Amino acid sequence: MGAIGKANKMSTRSLGTVQEPFRTVLVPIDFSEGSAAALDRALALPLDPGATLELVHALPEVSAKVRAKVEAAARQALEQEVVRARSLASELHVTSRLVRGQPYVEIIRRARTIDAELVVVGRHGRRLVRDRFLGTTAARVVRMGDTPVLVVRRVATKPYRELLVATELGDTSRRLAELALRIAGDRATVNVVHAVHIPFEGFLTPTGTARARVGRTLRNEAVGKLAALLFPYEAHARWKTVVRAGEARVIVMDEAIRRRADVIVLGTHGRSGLAHALIGSVAEWVIANAPCDVLVARPIRFSFELP
């Protein structure tokens, strides 16, 4: 635990794009308190002057008799949200889009169409993920989308100041660090936590000597990997690293509460909608239970085929 130590010398690439503000953000709107909070958070993110902020609403399936009336009401309500957003950030290019179809499908499709860098969606209810395959629109966008998704729980009152990045030190680690830098406000602290799993723990000697030795080795390896991972970004934020042994979801939640995190940033190694829908996903558990916002990123090579 503590500030990053010096990593072994490594070639550093240009980091000019690491802290670039967002240029294209998609915000699904369903006229609930959750989507209002999502819009407020999107407006509080580091956005490029002239960035495009698109508000999208998926129309429900209704009978032909009331379809025109429902669409007119939705269009009017959506325009009111556009006006509100423009009043708060006049320099942005705020647009809106009404779509028809399954909301999660149309949100993912629209994010791909406009090449969105981020989808900002409100969390609904006390639990986001209710069962193995079914869930809210937000849950499905997280599971099946290929754009990073920021799930908003709290009303935005200020830029993110205390971030917690949960990393498995896998193929999304660098992307997570860079996303954290992009959403962080000025003078933010970025805490990076890694949970060490000690294999065959039940088979180690009763004295605990072997367990302690294995634990030290794994923790030291993780500390070195974290230092190497964050070395190129040292000058871009105040970093703190945490390596603990135990179950990932418990450690992530404990650190988020202990550090009063504004947002948790984490990735998922699932490379298909089905794989990520399985019960036991750390990402989905954290989203469902976190007391703060959660930003989830996919492996870059992930892609889900829409219906």
C-alpha positions as CSV (number, residue, x, y, z in Angstrom):
1,M,0.0,0.0,0.0
2,G,1.3,3.5,-0.7
3,A,2.6,5.6,-3.5
4,I,4.0,3.9,-6.6
5,G,7.6,2.9,-6.5
6,K,9.8,3.2,-9.5
7,A,9.3,0.5,-12.0
8,N,12.0,-1.1,-14.1
9,K,12.9,1.1,-17.0
10,M,10.6,0.6,-19.9
11,S,9.8,2.3,-23.2
12,T,7.1,5.0,-22.6
13,R,4.7,5.8,-25.4
14,S,3.2,9.2,-26.1
15,L,0.5,9.9,-23.6
16,G,-1.0,12.9,-25.3
17,T,-4.4,11.2,-25.6
18,V,-4.5,9.9,-22.0
19,Q,-6.2,12.9,-20.5
20,E,-8.0,14.2,-23.5
21,P,-11.6,15.2,-22.6
22,F,-14.4,13.2,-24.2
23,R,-15.7,14.3,-27.5
24,T,-18.7,12.0,-28.0
25,V,-20.9,10.7,-25.1
26,L,-24.2,8.9,-25.3
27,V,-26.8,9.3,-22.5
28,P,-29.9,7.0,-22.6
29,I,-32.9,8.9,-21.3
30,D,-36.1,7.3,-19.9
31,F,-37.3,10.4,-18.0
32,S,-36.6,8.8,-14.6
33,E,-34.6,10.2,-11.7
34,G,-31.9,7.8,-12.7
35,S,-31.5,9.1,-16.2
36,A,-31.6,12.7,-14.9
37,A,-28.7,11.8,-12.6
38,A,-26.9,10.2,-15.5
39,L,-27.3,13.4,-17.6
40,D,-26.0,15.6,-14.7
41,R,-22.9,13.3,-14.3
42,A,-22.2,13.4,-18.1
43,L,-22.2,17.2,-17.9
44,A,-19.8,17.1,-15.0
45,L,-17.3,14.9,-16.9
46,P,-14.2,16.4,-18.7
47,L,-15.8,17.2,-22.0
48,D,-14.1,18.9,-25.0
49,P,-15.6,22.3,-25.9
50,G,-17.9,21.5,-28.8
51,A,-18.2,17.8,-27.8
52,T,-21.3,16.0,-28.9
53,L,-23.6,14.8,-26.1
54,E,-26.4,12.7,-27.5
55,L,-29.6,11.9,-25.6
56,V,-31.3,8.8,-26.8
57,H,-34.8,7.5,-25.8
58,A,-36.2,4.2,-26.9
59,L,-40.0,4.3,-27.5
60,P,-42.0,1.5,-25.9
61,E,-44.1,-0.9,-28.0
62,V,-47.7,0.4,-27.9
63,S,-50.8,0.0,-29.9
64,A,-51.3,1.9,-33.2
65,K,-54.1,4.0,-31.6
66,V,-51.9,5.7,-29.1
67,R,-48.5,5.5,-30.9
68,A,-48.6,9.0,-32.3
69,K,-49.6,10.5,-28.9
70,V,-46.8,8.5,-27.1
71,E,-44.2,9.6,-29.6
72,A,-45.2,13.3,-29.4
73,A,-45.1,13.2,-25.6
74,A,-41.7,11.5,-25.7
75,R,-40.3,14.0,-28.2
76,Q,-41.5,16.9,-26.1
77,A,-40.0,15.5,-22.9
78,L,-36.7,14.7,-24.6
79,E,-36.5,18.2,-26.0
80,Q,-36.9,19.5,-22.5
81,E,-33.9,17.5,-21.4
82,V,-31.9,18.9,-24.4
83,V,-32.8,22.4,-23.3
84,R,-31.8,21.7,-19.7
85,A,-28.4,20.3,-20.9
86,R,-27.8,23.3,-23.2
87,S,-28.6,25.7,-20.4
88,L,-25.9,24.0,-18.2
89,A,-23.3,23.6,-20.9
90,S,-23.9,26.0,-23.8
91,E,-20.6,25.1,-25.4
92,L,-21.6,21.5,-26.1
93,H,-23.4,20.2,-29.1
94,V,-26.4,18.5,-27.5
95,T,-28.5,16.4,-29.8
96,S,-31.4,13.9,-29.3
97,R,-32.6,10.8,-30.9
98,L,-35.9,8.8,-30.7
99,V,-35.5,5.1,-31.5
100,R,-37.8,2.1,-31.7
101,G,-36.9,-1.4,-30.5
102,Q,-35.4,-3.1,-27.5
103,P,-33.8,-0.3,-25.5
104,Y,-30.5,-2.1,-24.8
105,V,-30.2,-3.1,-28.4
106,E,-30.8,0.4,-29.7
107,I,-28.5,2.0,-27.1
108,I,-25.7,-0.3,-28.2
109,R,-26.5,0.2,-31.8
110,R,-26.6,4.0,-31.4
111,A,-23.3,4.0,-29.5
112,R,-21.6,2.2,-32.4
113,T,-23.2,4.5,-35.0
114,I,-21.9,7.7,-33.5
115,D,-18.7,6.1,-32.3
116,A,-19.4,7.1,-28.7
117,E,-16.4,7.0,-26.3
118,L,-18.7,6.5,-23.3
119,V,-22.2,5.6,-22.4
120,V,-23.5,7.2,-19.2
121,V,-26.6,5.4,-17.8
122,G,-28.6,5.7,-14.6
123,R,-28.9,2.8,-12.2
124,H,-32.5,1.9,-11.4
125,G,-33.8,0.4,-8.1
126,R,-31.8,-1.1,-5.2
127,R,-30.4,-3.9,-7.3
128,L,-29.3,-3.6,-10.9
129,V,-28.8,-7.3,-11.7
130,R,-31.7,-9.5,-10.7
131,D,-31.0,-12.9,-12.2
132,R,-28.7,-14.8,-14.6
133,F,-30.0,-13.7,-18.0
134,L,-32.6,-11.0,-17.4
135,G,-32.1,-7.6,-16.0
136,T,-32.6,-3.9,-16.5
137,T,-31.6,-2.0,-19.7
138,A,-28.5,-0.7,-17.9
139,A,-27.4,-4.3,-17.0
140,R,-27.8,-5.5,-20.6
141,V,-25.9,-2.5,-22.0
142,V,-23.0,-3.3,-19.6
143,R,-23.1,-7.1,-20.4
144,M,-23.4,-6.8,-24.2
145,G,-22.1,-3.4,-25.2
146,D,-18.5,-2.8,-26.4
147,T,-18.3,0.9,-25.3
148,P,-17.3,1.7,-21.8
149,V,-20.4,2.2,-19.6
150,L,-20.6,4.6,-16.6
151,V,-23.4,3.4,-14.3
152,V,-24.5,6.4,-12.2
153,R,-25.8,5.9,-8.7
154,R,-25.2,9.3,-7.2
155,V,-26.4,12.8,-8.2
156,A,-23.3,14.7,-9.6
157,T,-22.3,17.6,-7.4
158,K,-18.6,17.9,-8.5
159,P,-16.1,16.2,-10.7
160,Y,-14.7,12.9,-9.6
161,R,-12.0,13.4,-6.9
162,E,-11.5,9.9,-5.4
163,L,-11.3,7.1,-7.9
164,L,-10.8,3.4,-7.2
165,V,-9.4,1.2,-10.1
166,A,-9.9,-2.5,-9.6
167,T,-7.5,-4.4,-11.8
168,E,-6.8,-8.1,-12.4
169,L,-3.6,-7.1,-14.1
170,G,-5.0,-8.6,-17.3
171,D,-5.7,-7.3,-20.8
172,T,-7.9,-4.4,-19.7
173,S,-5.5,-3.0,-17.1
174,R,-3.9,-0.3,-19.2
175,R,-7.3,0.7,-20.6
176,L,-8.7,1.1,-17.1
177,A,-5.9,3.3,-16.0
178,E,-6.4,5.6,-19.0
179,L,-10.2,5.7,-18.5
180,A,-9.7,6.6,-14.9
181,L,-7.4,9.5,-16.0
182,R,-10.0,10.7,-18.5
183,I,-12.9,10.9,-16.1
184,A,-10.9,12.3,-13.2
185,G,-11.2,15.9,-12.1
186,D,-8.3,18.1,-11.3
187,R,-6.2,17.1,-8.3
188,A,-7.9,13.7,-8.2
189,T,-6.5,10.7,-6.4
190,V,-6.5,7.4,-8.2
191,N,-6.3,4.4,-6.0
192,V,-5.5,1.1,-7.8
193,V,-6.4,-2.1,-6.0
194,H,-5.4,-5.7,-6.9
195,A,-6.8,-8.7,-5.0
196,V,-4.3,-11.6,-4.8
197,H,-5.7,-15.1,-4.9
198,I,-3.6,-17.7,-3.0
199,P,-4.0,-21.0,-4.8
200,F,-4.4,-24.3,-2.9
201,E,-4.8,-22.4,0.4
202,G,-6.6,-25.4,2.0
203,F,-3.7,-27.7,1.3
204,L,-0.9,-25.6,2.9
205,T,0.8,-26.7,6.1
206,P,-1.0,-26.1,9.4
207,T,1.8,-23.8,10.6
208,G,1.0,-21.3,7.9
209,T,4.6,-21.0,6.9
210,A,4.0,-22.1,3.4
211,R,0.9,-20.0,3.1
212,A,2.8,-16.9,4.3
213,R,5.7,-17.6,1.9
214,V,3.3,-18.0,-1.1
215,G,1.4,-15.0,-0.1
216,R,4.5,-12.8,0.1
217,T,5.7,-14.0,-3.3
218,L,2.4,-13.3,-5.0
219,R,2.0,-9.9,-3.4
220,N,5.5,-8.9,-4.4
221,E,4.9,-10.0,-7.9
222,A,1.6,-8.0,-8.0
223,V,3.3,-4.9,-6.6
224,G,6.0,-5.1,-9.3
225,K,3.3,-5.5,-12.0
226,L,1.3,-2.6,-10.7
227,A,4.4,-0.4,-10.7
228,A,5.2,-1.3,-14.3
229,L,1.6,-0.8,-15.4
230,L,1.4,2.7,-13.9
231,F,4.9,3.9,-14.6
232,P,4.0,5.6,-17.9
233,Y,1.2,7.6,-16.1
234,E,3.1,8.7,-13.0
235,A,3.0,12.4,-13.9
236,H,-0.7,12.4,-14.8
237,A,-2.3,11.8,-11.4
238,R,-1.7,11.1,-7.7
239,W,-1.6,7.3,-7.6
240,K,-1.9,5.0,-4.7
241,T,-1.7,1.2,-4.9
242,V,-3.2,-1.5,-2.8
243,V,-2.4,-5.2,-2.9
244,R,-4.4,-7.5,-0.6
245,A,-5.1,-11.2,-0.4
246,G,-8.7,-12.3,-0.6
247,E,-11.8,-12.4,-2.6
248,A,-11.9,-9.6,-5.2
249,R,-15.4,-8.4,-4.7
250,V,-15.0,-8.1,-1.0
251,I,-11.7,-6.2,-1.3
252,V,-13.0,-3.9,-3.9
253,M,-16.1,-3.0,-1.9
254,D,-14.1,-2.6,1.3
255,E,-11.6,-0.3,-0.3
256,A,-14.4,1.8,-2.0
257,I,-16.1,2.3,1.3
258,R,-12.8,2.9,3.2
259,R,-11.6,5.5,0.7
260,R,-15.0,7.0,0.1
261,A,-14.6,6.5,-3.6
262,D,-16.7,8.6,-6.0
263,V,-16.4,6.0,-8.7
264,I,-15.1,2.4,-9.1
265,V,-13.4,1.7,-12.4
266,L,-13.1,-2.0,-13.4
267,G,-13.0,-4.3,-16.4
268,T,-14.4,-7.6,-17.3
269,H,-12.7,-10.5,-19.1
270,G,-15.9,-11.9,-20.5
271,R,-15.7,-11.9,-24.3
272,S,-19.3,-12.8,-25.1
273,G,-22.7,-11.7,-23.8
274,L,-23.4,-15.2,-22.5
275,A,-20.1,-15.5,-20.6
276,H,-20.6,-12.2,-18.9
277,A,-24.2,-13.0,-18.0
278,L,-23.1,-15.9,-15.7
279,I,-23.7,-15.4,-12.0
280,G,-20.4,-14.7,-10.2
281,S,-19.2,-11.9,-12.3
282,V,-17.2,-9.5,-10.1
283,A,-18.2,-6.6,-12.3
284,E,-21.9,-7.2,-12.1
285,W,-21.8,-7.8,-8.3
286,V,-19.9,-4.6,-7.8
287,I,-22.4,-2.6,-10.0
288,A,-25.3,-4.1,-8.0
289,N,-23.9,-3.4,-4.6
290,A,-21.5,-0.4,-4.9
291,P,-22.4,2.7,-3.0
292,C,-21.0,4.9,-5.7
293,D,-20.8,5.1,-9.5
294,V,-19.1,2.3,-11.5
295,L,-17.3,2.5,-14.8
296,V,-17.0,-0.8,-16.7
297,A,-14.8,-1.4,-19.7
298,R,-14.6,-4.4,-22.0
299,P,-11.5,-5.9,-23.6
300,I,-10.8,-4.0,-26.7
301,R,-11.3,-7.0,-28.9
302,F,-14.8,-7.8,-27.4
303,S,-17.8,-7.4,-29.7
304,F,-21.4,-8.6,-29.3
305,E,-23.5,-9.3,-32.4
306,L,-26.8,-7.4,-32.1
307,P,-30.1,-9.0,-33.1
